[in-house]
Amino acid sequence: MKEHPLEWMSAYIDEELDPAERQQMETHLSQCESCCGLMAELMEMKNEIATHYDRIEAPAGMENRIMQALERQPATAGSVSIPLIGLSALAALFFFYGSIWVNLFSVAFKFLITAAYAASRVASSIPALWVTLLAIAIGITLLSGFSLRRILRSTTQ
Amino acid sequence: MDEELNRIIREAKRGSKDAFAILVHRFKDHVYRYAYGMVGDRMEAEDIAQEAFLKCFAALPRLENEFSFASWLNRIVSNLCADRLKKRGKERLQTASSEALGDIEFSRAREQQRVQNLKSTIEEAMRQLSSDHRQIILLHDVQGFRYEEIARMLEIPVGTVKSRLNSARLALRLVMRRGEEEG
């Protein structure tokens, strides 16, 4: 242990040292007068600060002023206008570039069908792959279910 | 945190202004005290507290856990205080060239210091600390957060909280001692 464990002083006062560090600190304090003095000084200062600031209260009327300011604020203007802008932008996109989107989707769909066919062929030729894929799929489904449940729980509460 | 408070927070999250009024009543001193401790000016502290509650109401639906409401609210106030102090720092730089004004301020400060009692000695000493040190003392000794909560709030390791609070207290002790010797 170092000669004067100054870096542990605050954590000791605040009871935030782990048991081993606390034990070492107590042993040192029982032998060191200067650290004991500093400790007492810091504790007194901590109490003075807490007592001083505890007496400070919010000005009378602040509460009312906050609630009045809240009433003056436009109610949920942002939350309504943002989705509206998004929807209109999407509609405009479909209106102007609709045919391109349809082509793109049909190509993507065909590609997906081909990929699924190829995957099934590969999987049927190697049975071990089937089992692995099935296990992974079940794992992912379970994981998604749990996280969805957690998200729904934290947002609905 | 009691169940009753959690219920109020849940209602306020759904947009109830009556529930939010109860939260304002319950946390106004907590918020104001921190803001005042950080900026050292009553008017500015009230401004910050007001802004913090308005922001809090707007962002409340996004609060994930009611248990962390106090530290979440403190984070809002803390960010607002940091913005103010940054702005103040810039303004001070702009006016630093005016030497005469500085002299007037200095003599006024000396005059104020003469009539200070023990209470203002603490505030004066706190004002002389860096904002990081002031912040960590306020969060722990005044607001009553534990090291782990502070670490989460400031997004720093617990070890940093430990060492920062320790050096903040040692710095404050030094400033207060100097003040006593001068007085």
Interface residues (C-beta under 8 A of the other chain):
Chain A: L6 E7 W8 M9 S10 A11 D14 E16 E41 L42 M45 K46 E48 I49 A50 H52 Y53 D54 R55 I56 E57 A58 P59 M62 E63 R65 I66 M67 A69 L70 E71 Q73 T76 S154 T155 Q157
Chain B: R10 G15 K17 F20 A21 V24 H25 K28 D29 V31 Y32 R33 Y36 G37 R42 E46 A49 Q50 F53 L54 F57 E64 N65 E66 L118 K119 I122 E123 M126 I137 L138 H140 D141 V142 R146 Y147 K162 S163 L165 N166 R169 L170 L172 R173 M176
